[in-house]
Amino acid sequence: MGALEITTNNFEEEVMQSDKPVFLDFWSPSCGPCLRILPIVDELAAEVGDVKIAKVNAAQEMDLARKFGVASIPFLAIVKDGKMVDSTFGARPKEALLEFIAPYRK
């Protein structure tokens, strides 16, 4: 199973009300680095159970991108208890993404 797709329709329930931390990958179909890490994000979704792995198409969900202050993509964020607690940007190898989410795993 791949990463959960977040839209304005499911954002409140899937992210803000989540009982576990949420990793968000803000991406766009026209962004080469974004497309390179999408398969890695989908792998994480299949492998990591204690953090919800999700992606947001920033080109389609501009309100969500603005809400998170996304200025450059891929933009990666951790939301815990309804608040963004960490963020970074740029394509990263799988090991670096695992390190990014490690502090939020149980």
C-alpha positions as CSV (number, residue, x, y, z in Angstrom):
1,M,0.0,0.0,0.0
2,G,1.3,3.4,-0.9
3,A,1.3,6.7,1.0
4,L,-2.1,8.1,2.0
5,E,-3.1,11.0,-0.3
6,I,-4.1,14.1,1.7
7,T,-6.5,16.6,0.3
8,T,-8.5,19.4,1.9
9,N,-11.3,16.9,2.2
10,N,-9.5,14.4,4.5
11,F,-6.8,16.7,6.0
12,E,-8.6,17.4,9.3
13,E,-9.4,13.7,10.0
14,E,-6.2,12.1,8.7
15,V,-3.7,14.7,9.8
16,M,-5.0,17.0,12.5
17,Q,-6.9,14.3,14.4
18,S,-4.4,11.5,13.8
19,D,-3.6,9.4,16.9
20,K,0.0,9.0,15.6
21,P,2.5,11.4,14.1
22,V,2.0,12.1,10.4
23,F,4.9,12.5,7.8
24,L,3.7,14.7,5.0
25,D,5.5,14.9,1.6
26,F,4.4,18.0,-0.3
27,W,5.1,17.3,-4.0
28,S,4.1,18.3,-7.5
29,P,4.0,16.3,-10.7
30,S,6.2,18.8,-12.4
31,C,9.0,18.5,-9.8
32,G,11.8,16.1,-10.8
33,P,13.2,15.7,-7.2
34,C,9.6,15.1,-6.0
35,L,9.0,12.3,-8.5
36,R,12.3,10.7,-7.5
37,I,11.3,10.4,-3.8
38,L,7.7,9.4,-4.3
39,P,8.5,5.6,-4.6
40,I,10.6,5.9,-1.4
41,V,7.7,7.6,0.4
42,D,5.4,4.7,-0.8
43,E,8.0,2.2,0.5
44,L,8.0,4.0,3.9
45,A,4.2,3.7,4.0
46,A,4.5,-0.1,3.6
47,E,7.3,-0.4,6.1
48,V,6.5,2.1,8.9
49,G,3.5,1.4,11.0
50,D,4.0,3.8,13.9
51,V,4.0,7.0,11.8
52,K,1.3,7.7,9.2
53,I,3.0,8.3,5.8
54,A,1.1,10.7,3.5
55,K,1.6,12.9,0.5
56,V,0.1,16.2,-0.6
57,N,0.0,17.3,-4.2
58,A,1.0,20.9,-3.6
59,A,-0.1,21.9,-7.1
60,Q,-3.7,20.8,-6.5
61,E,-3.8,21.5,-2.7
62,M,-2.5,25.1,-2.7
63,D,-4.4,26.0,0.5
64,L,-2.7,23.2,2.4
65,A,0.7,24.2,1.0
66,R,0.2,27.8,2.1
67,K,-1.0,26.6,5.5
68,F,2.4,24.9,6.0
69,G,4.4,27.7,4.5
70,V,5.7,25.6,1.6
71,A,8.1,27.7,-0.5
72,S,10.1,24.9,-2.0
73,I,9.3,21.3,-2.9
74,P,9.6,18.5,-2.0
75,F,8.7,19.9,1.4
76,L,8.6,17.3,4.2
77,A,6.9,17.9,7.5
78,I,6.0,16.0,10.7
79,V,2.6,16.8,12.3
80,K,2.1,15.5,15.8
81,D,-1.0,16.2,18.0
82,G,-2.3,18.6,15.3
83,K,0.9,20.8,15.2
84,M,3.8,20.8,12.7
85,V,6.8,19.8,14.9
86,D,9.5,19.4,12.3
87,S,10.1,20.2,8.6
88,T,12.8,20.1,5.9
89,F,12.9,20.3,2.1
90,G,14.6,18.7,-0.8
91,A,14.9,15.1,-2.1
92,R,16.5,12.7,0.4
93,P,17.6,9.1,0.2
94,K,15.5,6.5,2.1
95,E,18.0,6.3,5.0
96,A,17.7,10.1,5.5
97,L,13.9,10.0,5.5
98,L,14.0,7.2,8.1
99,E,16.3,9.3,10.2
100,F,13.9,12.3,9.8
101,I,11.0,10.3,11.2
102,A,13.0,8.3,13.8
103,P,12.4,10.7,16.7
104,Y,8.6,10.4,16.2
105,R,8.5,6.6,16.1
106,K,7.5,4.5,19.1
